[in-house]
Amino acid sequence: MAVLDAEEPLAVAVTGAIRSGDLTALRKLLDAHPGLAATGIRQDGEAAGTRSLLHVATDWPGHFPSGPEVIAVLVAAGADPDARFVGAHSERPLHWAASNDDVAAIDALVAAGADIEATGAVIAGGTPLADARAFGQWRAARRLLEHGARTTLQDAATLGLLDRVTAFVEGEPGPGSGRPDASDITSAFWGACHGGQLATARYLSAQGADLDWIGYDGMTPLDIAVESGADDVARWLRDRGARRRAEST
């Protein structure tokens, strides 16, 4: 893959066309520079690494003008919808669209053939759904489910898919069954509190989840429920005697 430095004039021009949604300028650049659609752009300093043009189209904060059309033009010109970021992680453009709650970009990338189960997320190397769930991008998470994304126990708990959570927890026992252990139950419980999923939190509590586990970002289930604005979950946790981290320490 050819690589341009982010400060090179061509890189600046194509980045500007992509982020402004200027389809005319983008097509002219792609026509004038064969192979440009498959070229990477290298950035130093903060967020250092090499990204594809489809990463540029789905970069933070996402929701760029004419985003789906830009994605379609780039793919038609040879951009790989599953190109990996080269740097501290290996996320694909679909991971970035999911992290930005950019449903339109998700739809365009899936239509272009992006792998909905691609690994490489900053969240435990997981799928785009793992990013959407962890960052609280609920619209993106639901759209990925509509496109057929598979769920882990953590995904299902955070999104309140109680039937799937029950299937994970109460599946057939035995070697290789993959039934969750106590730490899995507690982690999933934390996720349910993050997602404001009271019924799922109640169920996992009954399975032995630790109400005061200090989990992701150093937060207890009560901490993350409060931060997420899940007032009903927070009230229920307080009624159960759950504590915030500051109260625990």
Backbone bond lengths (Angstrom), bond angles and torsions (degrees), N, CA, C in turn:
res aa  C-N    CA-C-N  psi(-1)  N-CA   C-N-CA  omega(-1)  CA-C   N-CA-C  phi
1 M - - - 1.463 - - 1.520 109.96 -
2 A 1.318 115.68 127.97 1.456 119.88 174.92 1.526 109.19 -68.94
3 V 1.339 116.02 149.05 1.463 120.64 -176.80 1.521 109.54 -132.22
4 L 1.323 115.77 133.43 1.460 122.65 174.29 1.518 109.29 -108.02
5 D 1.320 116.11 145.07 1.462 119.15 170.42 1.527 108.49 -73.79
6 A 1.328 116.13 143.38 1.467 120.76 -175.55 1.521 112.90 -59.41
7 E 1.344 117.09 -22.60 1.466 120.11 -178.39 1.524 113.20 -90.25
8 E 1.323 118.46 -7.43 1.461 120.21 179.40 1.528 110.06 -66.24
9 P 1.324 117.74 144.67 1.468 120.61 -177.09 1.529 113.74 -54.33
10 L 1.323 117.56 -40.59 1.470 119.37 -179.15 1.527 110.68 -66.22
11 A 1.327 116.48 -40.08 1.468 120.13 178.15 1.522 110.89 -64.18
12 V 1.312 115.93 -41.88 1.473 120.55 178.50 1.531 110.24 -63.41
13 A 1.328 116.14 -42.56 1.462 120.29 -177.38 1.524 111.96 -66.49
14 V 1.318 116.94 -46.30 1.464 118.93 -177.55 1.524 111.19 -71.14
15 T 1.336 117.29 -34.68 1.462 120.06 175.73 1.528 110.27 -63.13
16 G 1.319 116.72 -42.89 1.456 120.50 178.81 1.518 112.46 -62.91
17 A 1.329 116.48 -42.48 1.470 120.21 179.72 1.517 110.91 -64.18
18 I 1.341 116.24 -40.99 1.465 120.21 -179.56 1.524 110.84 -65.19
19 R 1.314 117.11 -48.53 1.464 120.06 -173.48 1.522 113.35 -75.64
20 S 1.306 117.50 -22.00 1.462 119.99 176.60 1.526 111.93 -90.63
21 G 1.327 115.85 -8.95 1.456 119.29 -177.72 1.516 113.57 72.43
22 D 1.318 117.20 25.29 1.466 121.84 -178.69 1.528 108.63 -83.74
23 L 1.310 115.98 89.16 1.461 121.20 -174.68 1.525 111.90 -66.37
24 T 1.326 116.93 -35.63 1.468 119.92 179.67 1.521 110.59 -63.13
25 A 1.338 116.51 -47.83 1.463 120.54 179.48 1.519 110.92 -64.83
26 L 1.313 116.25 -38.74 1.463 119.69 -179.44 1.525 110.88 -64.03
27 R 1.322 116.59 -45.64 1.470 119.59 179.84 1.532 111.14 -63.00
28 K 1.325 117.53 -39.04 1.471 120.36 178.67 1.524 110.96 -62.89
29 L 1.328 116.29 -42.36 1.461 119.65 179.21 1.531 111.01 -65.46
30 L 1.310 116.72 -41.42 1.471 120.34 -180.00 1.523 110.96 -66.61
31 D 1.327 116.90 -38.22 1.472 120.35 178.57 1.530 111.37 -68.99
32 A 1.336 115.82 -37.12 1.474 119.78 -176.33 1.521 112.47 -78.01
33 H 1.331 117.07 -19.78 1.468 121.40 -176.00 1.528 109.93 -130.43
34 P 1.336 117.32 81.90 1.462 120.29 179.70 1.539 110.81 -54.48
35 G 1.306 115.15 135.34 1.459 120.06 -178.97 1.515 114.04 90.40
36 L 1.335 116.97 -6.40 1.457 119.49 -176.93 1.535 111.89 -61.07
37 A 1.335 117.33 -36.82 1.466 120.47 -176.40 1.519 112.20 -60.20
38 A 1.337 116.63 -27.42 1.466 120.67 -179.03 1.527 112.47 -99.35
39 T 1.322 116.87 10.19 1.461 121.69 -178.16 1.525 110.54 -85.27
40 G 1.341 116.45 144.32 1.450 120.97 175.04 1.518 111.18 -95.42
41 I 1.326 115.78 158.35 1.465 121.54 176.21 1.526 108.11 -120.25
42 R 1.320 113.88 121.87 1.468 120.57 -177.08 1.524 109.97 -94.19
43 Q 1.318 115.05 130.10 1.468 120.91 178.86 1.519 109.19 -123.12
44 D 1.325 116.75 135.76 1.456 121.59 176.87 1.526 109.55 -101.71
45 G 1.325 116.16 172.88 1.461 120.21 178.08 1.511 111.73 76.99
46 E 1.340 116.23 -139.46 1.459 120.46 -179.50 1.526 110.18 -62.70
47 A 1.345 115.61 137.17 1.472 121.58 -178.36 1.524 111.08 58.77
48 A 1.337 116.30 37.80 1.463 120.84 -178.30 1.517 110.75 -61.60
49 G 1.320 115.23 145.44 1.452 121.13 177.40 1.508 110.33 149.54
50 T 1.321 115.62 -178.85 1.458 121.65 178.88 1.517 109.08 -114.57
51 R 1.326 115.35 125.68 1.460 120.72 -178.20 1.519 110.22 -120.67
52 S 1.304 115.85 153.03 1.460 120.99 175.89 1.531 109.44 -80.04
53 L 1.325 116.16 171.06 1.464 119.49 176.78 1.529 111.11 -66.79
54 L 1.324 117.52 -26.98 1.464 119.20 175.57 1.523 111.15 -72.71
55 H 1.332 117.82 -28.30 1.462 119.73 170.22 1.534 109.95 -65.00
56 V 1.318 116.06 -40.84 1.472 119.48 177.54 1.528 109.78 -59.23
57 A 1.328 116.59 -39.06 1.460 121.44 -177.91 1.528 113.08 -72.30
58 T 1.328 116.92 -15.90 1.473 120.26 -177.49 1.521 112.05 -121.39
59 D 1.334 116.18 10.36 1.467 120.65 -177.46 1.532 109.95 -67.69
60 W 1.343 115.29 161.94 1.450 121.40 177.27 1.534 111.29 -56.72
61 P 1.317 120.04 134.99 1.471 128.06 5.99 1.519 114.11 -93.23
62 G 1.349 117.40 8.48 1.450 120.06 -178.60 1.520 111.92 72.35
63 H 1.340 115.15 -168.00 1.472 121.35 176.87 1.529 111.96 57.65
64 F 1.345 116.05 37.14 1.458 119.47 -179.85 1.529 110.31 -71.60
65 P 1.351 118.22 155.20 1.469 120.54 179.32 1.528 111.19 -57.03
66 S 1.321 115.57 138.23 1.471 121.92 178.02 1.521 111.82 54.59
67 G 1.330 116.55 32.41 1.466 120.63 -176.40 1.518 114.52 -53.51
68 P 1.335 119.21 -51.31 1.468 118.99 179.84 1.524 113.42 -61.24
69 E 1.326 116.33 -38.29 1.471 120.04 178.65 1.526 110.82 -66.34
70 V 1.324 117.19 -41.07 1.465 121.08 176.75 1.525 109.96 -59.85
71 I 1.314 116.76 -45.32 1.463 120.55 179.47 1.521 110.53 -60.09
72 A 1.321 116.63 -44.24 1.469 120.27 -179.48 1.523 111.54 -63.16
73 V 1.327 117.27 -41.23 1.464 121.04 179.33 1.531 110.41 -63.90
74 L 1.319 116.87 -43.85 1.465 120.38 -179.51 1.527 111.52 -64.27
75 V 1.330 116.81 -44.02 1.468 119.79 -179.91 1.524 110.44 -64.89
76 A 1.331 116.59 -41.93 1.467 119.62 178.70 1.524 111.85 -61.62
77 A 1.337 116.12 -27.88 1.468 120.84 -179.32 1.527 112.65 -88.83
78 G 1.333 116.95 -0.74 1.463 119.38 175.36 1.509 116.58 117.21
79 A 1.337 118.81 4.69 1.469 120.41 178.18 1.526 110.05 -70.23
80 D 1.318 115.93 140.61 1.460 122.66 -179.94 1.530 108.90 -88.56
81 P 1.341 119.04 115.26 1.465 119.82 -179.18 1.521 113.69 -65.36
82 D 1.341 116.76 -13.16 1.467 120.61 179.11 1.528 112.53 -110.98
83 A 1.326 117.34 21.11 1.471 119.75 178.50 1.523 109.83 -61.13
84 R 1.328 115.64 139.49 1.461 121.26 -179.87 1.527 111.11 -93.26
85 F 1.302 115.45 143.15 1.463 120.71 167.29 1.524 107.21 -66.02
86 V 1.312 117.85 140.95 1.460 122.20 178.69 1.525 107.70 -112.49
87 G 1.317 115.75 108.93 1.455 120.34 -177.18 1.513 110.54 167.00
88 A 1.324 116.40 -133.22 1.463 120.96 -175.41 1.520 112.91 -71.00
89 H 1.317 118.48 -14.70 1.461 123.26 177.66 1.519 107.35 -146.87
90 S 1.315 116.67 -177.42 1.469 119.50 -178.72 1.524 110.75 -132.58
91 E 1.324 116.37 41.68 1.461 120.02 -179.14 1.524 111.69 -67.91
92 R 1.330 114.61 149.56 1.461 121.96 175.48 1.535 108.93 -96.41
93 P 1.327 118.06 169.03 1.471 119.51 177.17 1.527 113.47 -54.89
94 L 1.340 117.33 -34.09 1.461 119.45 -179.65 1.528 111.57 -65.56
95 H 1.332 117.85 -33.70 1.462 120.81 174.18 1.530 110.04 -60.09
96 W 1.330 116.09 -43.00 1.468 119.75 -176.85 1.526 110.89 -69.08
97 A 1.322 117.07 -41.29 1.463 119.76 177.33 1.527 110.24 -61.58
98 A 1.326 116.94 -40.22 1.467 120.91 178.51 1.518 110.93 -65.37
99 S 1.313 117.27 -40.30 1.467 121.62 -179.13 1.523 112.09 -67.23
100 N 1.334 116.90 -22.97 1.465 121.92 -179.23 1.523 113.08 -99.16
101 D 1.349 117.31 3.73 1.464 121.67 -177.72 1.520 110.99 57.86
102 D 1.338 115.70 33.18 1.462 121.54 -176.59 1.529 108.95 -93.76
103 V 1.329 115.31 85.47 1.459 121.14 -174.89 1.520 111.62 -63.66
104 A 1.324 117.85 -39.62 1.471 120.62 -179.62 1.528 111.07 -61.58
105 A 1.337 116.56 -40.93 1.467 119.87 178.25 1.523 110.63 -68.43
106 I 1.323 117.03 -37.77 1.466 119.88 176.35 1.517 110.22 -58.25
107 D 1.330 116.46 -48.46 1.461 119.89 -179.66 1.524 111.64 -59.88
108 A 1.329 116.60 -42.05 1.467 120.28 -178.44 1.525 111.40 -66.55
109 L 1.319 116.64 -40.58 1.471 119.79 -179.69 1.522 111.38 -69.16
110 V 1.318 116.94 -41.48 1.469 119.62 177.78 1.527 109.78 -63.43
111 A 1.337 116.88 -42.18 1.465 120.19 177.74 1.519 111.49 -61.42
112 A 1.349 116.05 -29.81 1.468 120.87 179.99 1.524 112.85 -83.14
113 G 1.337 116.84 -3.32 1.458 120.14 176.58 1.507 115.97 103.59
114 A 1.334 118.21 10.62 1.468 120.23 178.88 1.521 110.49 -60.73
115 D 1.315 115.79 142.20 1.465 122.64 -178.98 1.517 109.71 -78.42
116 I 1.318 117.06 111.63 1.456 120.99 -176.33 1.525 112.07 -69.66
117 E 1.328 117.14 -17.39 1.462 121.57 179.77 1.535 112.06 -104.96
118 A 1.313 117.07 16.53 1.465 120.51 -178.70 1.525 110.86 -61.05
119 T 1.314 115.94 137.65 1.456 121.46 177.92 1.526 110.19 -88.61
120 G 1.337 115.53 173.24 1.456 120.33 175.59 1.503 114.89 117.96
121 A 1.340 118.08 3.19 1.463 120.70 -178.41 1.524 111.31 -60.65
122 V 1.325 115.56 153.13 1.462 119.78 173.95 1.532 109.99 -66.82
123 I 1.315 117.55 -16.01 1.456 122.62 176.16 1.520 108.09 -93.58
124 A 1.331 114.77 94.25 1.479 122.18 175.61 1.518 113.63 55.14
125 G 1.329 117.30 28.20 1.457 119.91 177.28 1.511 113.80 67.16
126 G 1.328 117.66 22.21 1.451 121.55 -172.52 1.516 115.18 -85.71
127 T 1.317 114.25 -159.87 1.456 122.61 -174.83 1.526 110.71 -88.53
128 P 1.348 117.16 173.85 1.461 119.00 174.07 1.535 113.00 -55.54
129 L 1.323 117.63 -34.02 1.458 120.10 178.52 1.520 111.01 -63.20
130 A 1.323 117.50 -35.20 1.463 120.50 178.13 1.523 110.82 -62.11
131 D 1.330 117.09 -40.67 1.463 120.32 177.05 1.526 111.09 -65.39
132 A 1.326 116.47 -48.21 1.465 120.30 -178.59 1.518 110.78 -58.89
133 R 1.314 116.68 -44.72 1.465 121.28 -179.36 1.518 111.80 -65.72
134 A 1.314 116.98 -46.33 1.461 120.19 -176.36 1.519 112.45 -66.37
135 F 1.333 117.08 -35.96 1.461 120.90 -178.24 1.528 112.79 -90.33
136 G 1.325 116.75 6.41 1.454 119.83 177.29 1.518 114.19 68.09
137 Q 1.321 116.39 31.32 1.466 121.01 179.40 1.529 107.27 -94.56
138 W 1.320 114.69 81.47 1.463 120.05 -167.12 1.522 113.07 -71.33
139 R 1.323 118.59 -36.01 1.466 119.51 178.04 1.525 110.26 -63.93
140 A 1.323 116.53 -43.00 1.460 120.11 178.46 1.526 111.03 -63.17
141 A 1.326 116.15 -42.49 1.458 119.66 -179.81 1.527 110.80 -60.79
142 R 1.327 116.51 -44.89 1.462 119.85 -179.71 1.535 111.41 -65.00
143 R 1.336 116.43 -38.46 1.460 118.15 179.63 1.525 110.95 -67.27
144 L 1.322 117.38 -37.98 1.462 119.61 176.98 1.522 110.60 -62.70
145 L 1.326 116.82 -38.38 1.467 119.99 175.54 1.528 110.37 -62.41
146 E 1.332 116.67 -41.67 1.465 120.25 178.78 1.524 111.05 -61.76
147 H 1.332 116.08 -31.21 1.472 120.06 178.24 1.529 111.86 -82.30
148 G 1.323 117.39 -0.06 1.460 120.48 174.45 1.510 116.10 100.40
149 A 1.335 118.38 15.88 1.463 120.41 -179.84 1.524 110.71 -61.80
150 R 1.315 115.24 138.19 1.467 120.55 175.33 1.524 109.37 -78.38
151 T 1.332 115.86 154.30 1.455 120.39 -178.32 1.521 111.44 -117.47
152 T 1.324 115.48 143.13 1.450 122.18 166.03 1.535 107.90 -87.48
153 L 1.314 117.28 173.98 1.456 120.72 174.93 1.528 110.24 -58.48
154 Q 1.328 116.50 -42.43 1.462 120.68 -179.36 1.525 110.86 -62.56
155 D 1.314 117.13 -43.62 1.463 120.96 177.75 1.529 110.19 -59.85
156 A 1.321 115.19 -51.27 1.457 120.04 -175.15 1.520 111.74 -61.85
157 A 1.327 117.00 -40.82 1.466 120.37 -179.97 1.521 111.22 -66.36
158 T 1.312 116.79 -44.79 1.459 120.60 -177.64 1.521 111.57 -64.88
159 L 1.322 116.81 -32.38 1.462 121.27 -178.65 1.521 112.53 -92.90
160 G 1.336 117.37 0.73 1.455 120.39 176.43 1.517 114.64 73.18
161 L 1.321 117.16 28.63 1.465 120.99 178.91 1.532 107.92 -88.35
162 L 1.334 114.91 76.79 1.457 120.63 -169.60 1.520 112.67 -61.98
163 D 1.327 117.16 -34.02 1.463 118.46 178.73 1.521 111.10 -63.52
164 R 1.332 116.80 -38.78 1.468 119.88 178.91 1.531 110.51 -71.85
165 V 1.339 116.09 -39.76 1.470 119.06 177.14 1.514 110.02 -59.10
166 T 1.329 117.34 -46.40 1.467 121.69 179.69 1.524 110.70 -59.89
167 A 1.333 116.23 -40.71 1.464 119.63 179.85 1.521 111.17 -63.99
168 F 1.352 117.19 -39.39 1.467 120.22 177.01 1.531 110.53 -63.81
169 V 1.318 116.09 -46.34 1.464 120.67 -172.16 1.519 112.20 -75.68
170 E 1.319 117.16 -37.01 1.458 121.01 -172.75 1.516 112.93 -108.01
171 G 1.334 116.40 19.40 1.456 119.93 178.55 1.509 112.32 -65.09
172 E 1.302 115.16 173.03 1.461 120.34 -177.85 1.524 110.55 -60.91
173 P 1.339 118.02 129.18 1.466 120.69 177.56 1.520 111.75 -73.13
174 G 1.303 114.61 169.96 1.460 119.36 175.21 1.509 111.60 124.82
175 P 1.348 117.05 167.84 1.463 121.61 -179.67 1.527 111.04 -57.69
176 G 1.325 114.69 133.95 1.452 119.65 178.00 1.514 114.70 76.41
177 S 1.333 116.79 6.94 1.464 119.23 -178.25 1.521 112.27 -71.88
178 G 1.352 115.47 -25.02 1.448 118.68 -179.05 1.508 114.21 74.25
179 R 1.317 117.51 15.78 1.460 119.11 179.09 1.525 109.78 -63.48
180 P 1.331 117.46 139.89 1.466 120.42 -175.01 1.515 112.76 -71.06
181 D 1.346 115.25 148.25 1.456 120.02 175.26 1.534 108.80 -94.63
182 A 1.330 116.13 -173.99 1.469 120.43 -174.93 1.530 111.81 -60.67
183 S 1.325 116.42 -39.24 1.468 118.52 -179.33 1.520 111.27 -67.82
184 D 1.341 117.28 -35.93 1.461 120.86 176.82 1.530 110.88 -63.69
185 I 1.326 115.55 -42.13 1.467 120.83 179.94 1.532 109.97 -62.12
186 T 1.325 115.65 -44.61 1.466 119.55 -178.94 1.524 111.22 -66.13
187 S 1.314 117.20 -41.91 1.461 120.61 178.50 1.523 110.88 -62.65
188 A 1.334 116.25 -41.75 1.461 120.08 178.45 1.530 110.70 -65.90
189 F 1.323 116.38 -37.45 1.468 121.11 177.17 1.526 109.99 -60.70
190 W 1.324 116.51 -45.12 1.467 120.79 177.16 1.534 109.49 -56.80
191 G 1.345 116.15 -43.08 1.458 120.27 178.70 1.515 112.51 -62.23
192 A 1.326 117.31 -40.59 1.466 120.51 178.51 1.523 110.96 -62.34
193 C 1.326 116.81 -38.23 1.466 120.56 177.15 1.524 110.44 -67.61
194 H 1.318 116.80 -38.22 1.462 121.49 175.89 1.519 110.53 -59.87
195 G 1.325 116.45 -44.30 1.455 120.94 -177.15 1.519 114.43 -82.46
196 G 1.349 117.44 -1.03 1.458 119.92 -179.06 1.514 113.21 68.86
197 Q 1.325 116.47 33.91 1.456 121.72 -174.61 1.531 109.66 -101.98
198 L 1.347 115.77 87.79 1.465 120.45 -171.79 1.526 112.53 -64.81
199 A 1.325 117.54 -46.04 1.464 119.65 -178.25 1.526 111.02 -60.77
200 T 1.320 116.16 -41.10 1.467 120.14 179.71 1.527 110.53 -69.17
201 A 1.329 116.83 -39.78 1.467 120.10 177.10 1.522 110.78 -61.73
202 R 1.324 117.33 -42.92 1.476 120.63 177.85 1.528 110.85 -59.52
203 Y 1.315 115.49 -45.51 1.459 119.93 -178.81 1.531 111.20 -61.33
204 L 1.329 117.06 -47.11 1.457 120.27 -177.34 1.525 111.52 -70.54
205 S 1.317 116.96 -30.34 1.465 119.51 173.71 1.515 110.30 -62.18
206 A 1.322 115.56 -40.85 1.473 119.69 178.64 1.521 111.99 -66.80
207 Q 1.340 117.22 -19.32 1.468 121.54 177.50 1.524 111.96 -88.56
208 G 1.348 117.13 3.46 1.461 120.47 174.61 1.512 116.06 102.85
209 A 1.331 118.32 15.01 1.470 120.46 179.89 1.525 110.93 -60.95
210 D 1.319 115.45 144.72 1.462 122.64 178.49 1.524 109.17 -80.33
211 L 1.345 116.85 115.01 1.461 121.57 -176.48 1.523 112.98 -66.12
212 D 1.317 117.58 -23.34 1.462 120.87 -173.16 1.522 113.48 -115.23
213 W 1.329 116.53 18.65 1.464 119.83 179.61 1.523 109.99 -59.69
214 I 1.313 116.46 130.87 1.462 121.47 175.20 1.523 107.13 -89.12
215 G 1.315 114.58 105.35 1.454 120.02 -171.85 1.503 113.75 -107.06
216 Y 1.316 116.13 -135.09 1.450 122.73 -173.07 1.523 110.95 -61.33
217 D 1.334 114.28 140.87 1.467 121.54 -178.13 1.524 111.98 57.56
218 G 1.327 116.64 24.66 1.458 120.80 176.87 1.520 113.85 67.65
219 M 1.329 117.65 24.82 1.456 121.66 -177.04 1.521 111.79 -107.82
220 T 1.337 115.23 144.70 1.458 120.87 170.85 1.532 108.46 -83.54
221 P 1.338 117.87 168.37 1.467 119.04 175.03 1.527 113.22 -54.17
222 L 1.331 117.16 -38.46 1.465 119.63 178.59 1.527 110.68 -67.25
223 D 1.326 117.22 -40.70 1.464 120.43 176.80 1.521 111.13 -56.06
224 I 1.330 116.69 -49.75 1.459 119.40 -173.88 1.521 110.62 -72.30
225 A 1.325 118.98 -31.73 1.458 120.97 176.38 1.521 110.15 -64.29
226 V 1.336 116.48 -43.56 1.464 120.56 178.59 1.522 110.47 -64.00
227 E 1.335 116.66 -46.75 1.466 120.00 -179.08 1.523 111.52 -62.20
228 S 1.328 117.12 -34.36 1.463 121.45 -177.73 1.520 112.82 -82.08
229 G 1.326 117.04 -5.14 1.459 119.42 -178.05 1.511 113.37 74.56
230 A 1.332 117.05 20.63 1.466 121.91 179.01 1.529 108.70 -85.76
231 D 1.329 116.01 76.09 1.464 120.80 -170.89 1.522 112.97 -63.54
232 D 1.342 116.79 -38.76 1.464 118.57 -179.03 1.522 111.26 -66.91
233 V 1.330 116.38 -37.61 1.465 120.16 177.14 1.527 109.75 -67.72
234 A 1.317 117.49 -42.51 1.467 121.09 179.90 1.526 111.05 -61.86
235 R 1.325 116.94 -42.92 1.468 119.47 178.40 1.516 111.29 -62.31
236 W 1.329 115.77 -44.01 1.461 120.23 179.48 1.533 110.89 -62.40
237 L 1.319 117.20 -42.51 1.458 120.88 179.12 1.538 110.67 -62.29
238 R 1.323 116.69 -43.56 1.472 119.08 179.04 1.526 110.80 -63.84
239 D 1.331 116.05 -38.84 1.470 119.26 177.44 1.527 111.99 -62.75
240 R 1.340 115.63 -28.89 1.471 120.92 178.59 1.527 111.92 -84.30
241 G 1.327 117.38 -4.01 1.460 120.90 -179.72 1.513 114.83 89.65
242 A 1.326 116.94 11.87 1.473 120.04 178.70 1.519 110.04 -67.13
243 R 1.319 114.77 153.30 1.462 120.45 -176.02 1.528 111.02 -124.49
244 R 1.326 114.18 156.34 1.449 120.62 169.19 1.518 108.69 -81.22
245 R 1.336 116.13 162.86 1.469 118.68 -176.03 1.526 110.99 -59.84
246 A 1.324 116.35 -41.28 1.475 119.29 -179.29 1.521 111.61 -60.95
247 E 1.322 115.73 -32.19 1.468 119.83 178.24 1.516 111.28 -76.95
248 S 1.322 116.79 -29.56 1.460 120.98 -178.95 1.505 112.13 -73.89
249 T 1.341 116.80 -31.16 1.447 120.33 -174.19 1.514 111.88 -99.66
